[in-house]
Amino acid sequence: MPHTALSFLGTGQYSSTTYTWKDQQHTTRFMPVALESLFEPERLLVAETPGAREKHGEALRQSCDVTGVEVPKATDEDAWWRMFNVLADTVPQGTTLLVDITHGFRSQPFLSLAVIMYLRVVKDVEVERIVYGAYEAGGDGTSPVVDLTSFLDLIDWAKATDQFKQYGDAAPLRDMFEDLADESALGSQAALRLKPAGETLQRLTRALTLNRPLETLDEAEDLIEVLEGAMDDAMNVPPAVPARRLMVTLAQRFAPIGHAEGSVFTSRGLGAQAAMLRFYLQTRQYLQAFTLAREMLVSWVCVHHDLDPLERGQSEPDPQGRRGARALLREWDLMDPEERSEALATRENDIARLWADLRLLRNDIAHAGFSHSPTPSEELIEEGEALLSTVADFFDPHTDLTGSS
């Protein structure tokens, strides 16, 4: 993959200093010159305004092989956008990019970050590192070249967390935890417990994706436990400290699911499934939400009518287990509302109404809208969210689940 460096040139009064990177050093007025010597890019791009080129362009070109990229002086928003577009167009497709912000003027370092994020997606650019030459920070006329790349990871972490919160996809977070653990293993302080935290999170979200309540509740409990150790590790490794705050968010998100304390068919276990249902709603996983909601109603009937909630049951004439519970729900569904109100306890009436409403919406979804009057998607989501929230509220841990009326 081609190796490109992008640097900036301003109009400042640059003085000579010795830039140091690891065991290498180079003495020069201009950081782009040191960049060429210390990192040896195949192509060195230097963004320069007309004023910067007039003042320093000739001296710079006498010192290194540079490709000048003329950018406008950033005086207003239109100029910033022109600068952005020039830089985005200049960086080659699929290159490995080294970015230096040492001589970046005012908004240019911020703008370069925006360009980096854009190029990673649009041009498949791989950012090798972002560096800054800290002028005379080393004392004795030396200026250490500081690697700022890890701060770019913060953006990735925030994006990964947002992707999880919005869509329930934990794969980027898992990768983040594993990378942090691997990188920390090379230093004096290790955060090795980040890796099992990422693995547990992935197993949990996989169980959620496939709608496995028994597995989900177990994995959620495990995740809360491993996150405690991972958060302790993160405090010992400075680059991992921001990840600790993300782990607090994860622990808070999954605490209601992970506190079933035993069978999923107890009051607390059904409450944990209600938290699962809310997770599906928050992440817009509507198919999983409808499936789980119906199965929660079936489980409730099993528990309160002495049917085995893990038995799929036999066919007619005497269905048992979950099949028997569904038969009972269908029987209630066919009853006249007044007759049902008189024959059933209050909680059973609530279950019957929820089952009837879920059946209508779920069938519309399951049959892909192939009917003469399918419900429009927007209306289906609006009605579905309201109904699914009602189901979740019904199984709230604070709700009486004894079946009494």
Residue pairs with C-beta under 8 A, 6 or more apart in sequence:
1 94
1 95
1 96
1 126
2 42
2 43
2 92
2 94
2 95
2 96
3 40
3 41
3 42
3 43
3 95
3 96
3 98
3 128
4 41
4 42
4 43
4 44
4 45
4 91
4 92
4 95
4 96
4 97
4 98
5 32
5 35
5 36
5 39
5 41
5 43
5 44
5 45
5 97
5 98
5 99
5 100
6 45
6 46
6 47
6 87
6 91
6 97
6 98
6 99
6 100
6 112
7 31
7 32
7 35
7 44
7 45
7 46
7 47
7 99
7 100
7 102
7 103
8 46
8 47
8 48
8 100
8 101
8 102
8 103
8 104
8 105
8 108
8 109
8 112
9 30
9 32
9 46
9 47
9 48
9 52
9 53
9 56
9 57
9 60
9 103
10 49
10 52
10 103
10 104
10 105
10 108
11 49
11 51
11 52
11 55
11 56
11 105
12 103
12 105
14 29
14 30
14 56
14 103
15 29
16 27
16 28
16 29
17 27
17 28
17 29
17 133
17 135
17 136
17 141
17 142
17 143
18 25
18 26
18 27
18 141
18 142
18 143
19 25
19 26
19 27
19 28
19 31
19 34
19 38
19 133
19 142
19 143
19 144
19 145
20 138
20 142
20 143
20 144
20 145
21 34
21 38
21 39
21 131
21 144
21 145
24 37
24 38
25 38
25 142
26 33
26 34
26 37
26 38
28 34
28 37
28 63
29 59
30 56
30 59
30 60
30 63
30 64
30 103
31 100
31 102
31 103
31 133
32 44
32 46
32 60
32 64
32 66
32 100
32 103
33 60
33 63
33 64
34 133
34 145
35 41
35 44
35 98
35 100
35 131
36 44
36 64
36 65
36 66
37 64
38 145
39 98
41 98
43 67
43 92
44 64
44 65
44 66
44 67
45 66
45 67
45 69
45 90
45 91
46 60
46 66
46 67
46 68
46 69
47 69
47 71
47 83
47 86
47 87
47 108
48 56
48 57
48 68
48 69
48 70
48 71
49 70
49 71
49 72
49 73
49 105
50 70
50 73
51 73
52 105
53 68
53 70
57 68
60 66
61 68
69 86
69 87
69 90
70 86
71 82
71 83
71 86
71 87
72 79
72 82
72 83
72 86
73 79
74 80
74 83
74 106
74 107
74 108
74 111
80 107
80 111
83 108
83 111
84 111
84 114
84 115
84 118
87 111
87 112
87 115
88 115
88 118
88 119
88 122
88 123
91 97
91 115
91 119
91 123
91 125
92 123
93 123
93 124
93 125
94 123
94 124
94 125
95 123
95 125
95 126
96 125
96 126
96 128
97 116
97 119
97 125
97 126
97 127
97 128
98 128
98 129
98 130
98 131
99 112
99 116
99 127
99 129
99 130
99 131
100 130
100 131
100 132
100 133
101 108
101 109
101 112
101 130
101 131
101 132
101 148
102 131
102 132
102 133
102 135
104 112
113 152
116 125
116 127
116 130
116 152
117 155
119 125
120 126
120 127
127 149
127 152
128 149
129 147
129 148
129 149
130 147
130 148
130 149
130 151
130 152
131 145
131 146
131 147
131 148
132 145
132 146
132 148
133 143
133 144
133 145
133 146
134 143
134 144
134 145
134 146
135 143
136 142
136 143
137 143
137 144
138 144
150 239
153 176
153 239
154 242
156 172
156 176
157 176
157 242
157 243
157 246
159 172
160 172
160 173
160 175
160 176
161 173
161 246
161 249
163 169
163 172
164 170
164 172
164 173
164 205
165 249
165 253
165 282
165 283
166 283
166 284
167 283
167 284
168 205
168 208
168 209
168 279
168 280
168 283
168 285
169 205
170 201
170 202
170 204
170 205
171 202
171 205
173 198
173 201
173 246
173 250
174 198
174 199
174 201
174 202
175 198
176 198
176 243
177 194
177 195
177 197
177 198
177 201
177 230
177 243
178 194
178 195
178 198
178 199
180 191
180 194
180 234
180 237
180 239
180 240
180 243
181 190
181 191
181 192
181 193
181 194
181 195
181 198
182 195
183 239
184 190
184 191
184 192
184 194
184 233
184 237
184 239
184 240
185 192
187 237
189 236
189 237
190 233
190 236
190 237
191 230
191 233
191 234
191 236
191 237
191 240
192 233
193 226
193 229
193 230
193 232
193 233
194 230
194 233
194 234
194 240
194 243
196 226
196 230
197 223
197 226
197 227
197 229
197 230
197 247
200 219
200 222
200 223
200 226
201 223
201 250
203 219
204 216
204 219
204 220
204 222
204 223
204 254
207 215
207 216
207 219
208 216
208 276
208 279
208 280
208 285
208 288
209 285
209 288
211 288
211 291
211 292
213 264
213 273
213 276
213 292
213 295
214 264
216 257
216 276
217 257
217 258
217 260
217 264
217 269
217 272
217 273
220 254
220 257
220 258
220 272
221 258
221 259
221 260
222 258
223 250
223 251
223 254
223 258
224 251
224 254
224 255
224 258
227 247
227 250
227 251
228 251
230 247
231 244
231 247
231 248
233 240
234 240
234 241
234 243
234 244
234 247
235 241
235 244
253 279
256 271
256 272
256 275
256 278
257 272
257 275
257 276
257 279
258 272
259 268
259 272
260 266
260 268
260 269
260 271
260 272
261 268
261 269
262 268
262 269
263 269
264 270
264 272
264 273
264 299
265 299
265 302
265 303
265 309
267 397
267 401
268 397
270 296
270 299
270 300
270 395
270 401
271 395
271 396
271 397
271 399
273 292
273 296
273 299
273 395
274 296
274 391
274 392
274 393
274 394
274 395
274 396
274 397
275 392
276 292
277 289
277 292
277 293
277 296
277 388
277 391
277 392
277 395
278 389
278 392
279 285
280 286
280 288
280 289
280 292
280 388
281 289
281 385
281 388
281 389
281 392
286 365
286 381
286 384
287 365
289 384
289 388
290 358
290 361
290 362
290 365
290 384
290 388
291 362
293 354
293 358
293 387
293 388
293 391
294 355
294 358
294 362
296 391
296 395
297 329
297 351
297 354
297 355
297 358
297 391
298 309
298 322
298 325
298 326
298 329
299 309
299 322
299 325
300 351
300 395
300 401
301 307
301 325
301 328
301 329
301 351
302 308
302 309
302 321
302 322
302 324
302 325
303 309
304 347
304 348
304 403
305 324
305 325
305 328
307 313
307 320
307 321
307 322
307 324
307 325
308 320
308 321
309 321
309 322
309 325
310 321
311 320
311 321
311 322
312 321
312 322
312 323
313 319
313 320
313 321
313 322
313 323
313 324
314 320
314 323
315 323
318 324
319 326
319 327
329 351
329 352
329 355
332 340
332 344
332 348
332 351
332 352
332 355
333 352
333 355
333 356
333 359
335 343
335 352
340 349
340 352
341 349
344 352
345 403
345 404
345 405
346 405
347 400
347 401
347 403
347 404
347 405
348 403
350 394
354 387
354 390
354 391
354 394
357 387
358 387
358 391
361 375
361 380
361 383
361 384
361 387
364 371
364 374
364 375
364 380
365 380
365 384
369 375
375 383
393 399
395 401
